[in-house]
Amino acid sequence: MAGGPSTPELARAVSEAGGLGMIAGALLTPEGFAAQVDSIRGVTFGVNLFLPEEPSGADVQSYAQHLAPWFERFDIEPGELVRRDDYYAEKFAWLLAHPVPMVSSTFATFDADEVARLHAVGTEVWATVATASDASVATANGVDALVVQGPEAGGHRGTFDGSAPEQPLTELLAAVREISELPRVAAGGLMDGNDIVPLLDSGAAHAAQFGTAFLNTPEAGTKPIHRQQLTLASDTAVTRAFSGRPARGLVNDFMRENSAVAPAAFPDLHYLTAPLRAKAAAIGDPSALSMWAGTGHRRVQAMPAAELIAEWARQLGR
Ligand SMILES: Cc1cc2nc3c(=O)[nH]c(=O)nc-3n(C[C@H](O)[C@H](O)[C@H](O)COP(=O)(O)O)c2cc1C
């Protein structure tokens, strides 16, 4: 969970409790990335990367002008694009030189050559997919497992083409099963062990990925106002307004006012709105902060990650 909620402490707690903790490798500098990954060595863990994309050519300037009243209200300047590619080449090269147990991709899949190079250093490769067509590309490229992300999921939709398909998780899992024999990790709207029993028992999925359920653990870096709103906000929606890519979060005024006009331009909009989001978080104003969360947000529990996982294991009976 890039952008603050994921921490090495959370990943370590999850791995030590029998899960597979993830380092969110996106939106970090190469130095910050290396430090986070090195701080968790000793347990089995994974690292997630956002794969870069070409500029969409969308009119970012007009959107910046449209947002002027927001920048004025919060007394800040619009943000500048820092790195379009999220230092992808540097991070990938570092992972080859300093291998980790697993690497997963989001927004695209590693190509066949990248998969081979990761395999050569002993790293397992997973791909986040949000459509059956994403799954067939990733499977053809030789990845080892698919994180099948339904539209219920909090945060960015992992679709390769930046669209926001709405095939519910159970239907998506069935569609992916038709075209790929790879293990499926179900993601989206799952909040406890009871939610995953039917997916595992029916063979729909082999494992499950949780995001929102960890947002109010003490180990997470979730901002206080985001934690508070998880149970106060009544709904979530998918928006491009904050980052330029569709992502699910708690509905607030910024989303209501700007979702209809926000262009598809990631990460341009992410950087454009960064100072606004930072100021909103600093002053505890939920109206202009991106508060990513899945459809199960109201069932979030304030509990250490190890206790959550122990509870889910009891529910699963295993
Ligand atoms: C705050 C937040 C940040 C996220 N950041 C990432 C990310 O950096 N990379 C990624 O692949 N998925 C990210 N996701 C999506 C999760 O990996 C996962 O698919 C999703 O949380 C599952 O749905 P759930 O939130 O309903 O549990 C994020 C989700 C949230 C809630």
The ligand as an ORCA input file, in Angstrom:
! r2SCAN-3c Opt
* xyz 0 1
  C      -4.178      2.581      0.842
  C      -3.964      1.562     -0.236
  C      -2.821      1.612     -1.008
  C      -2.590      0.654     -1.987
  N      -1.432      0.681     -2.700
  C      -1.137     -0.332     -3.563
  C       0.145     -0.438     -4.173
  O       1.046      0.355     -3.929
  N       0.362     -1.457     -5.046
  C      -0.613     -2.395     -5.312
  O      -0.372     -3.320     -6.082
  N      -1.825     -2.336     -4.728
  C      -2.095     -1.344     -3.848
  N      -3.315     -1.320     -3.221
  C      -4.273     -2.386     -3.515
  C      -3.994     -3.609     -2.628
  O      -2.799     -4.218     -3.028
  C      -5.117     -4.648     -2.699
  O      -5.306     -5.078     -4.027
  C      -6.408     -4.121     -2.153
  O      -6.184     -3.408     -0.986
  C      -7.352     -5.269     -1.887
  O      -8.640     -4.800     -1.593
  P      -9.077     -4.349     -0.126
  O      -8.487     -3.005      0.073
  O     -10.569     -4.310     -0.203
  O      -8.537     -5.360      0.836
  C      -3.558     -0.366     -2.232
  C      -4.717     -0.403     -1.451
  C      -4.925      0.537     -0.454
  C      -6.174      0.435      0.387
*
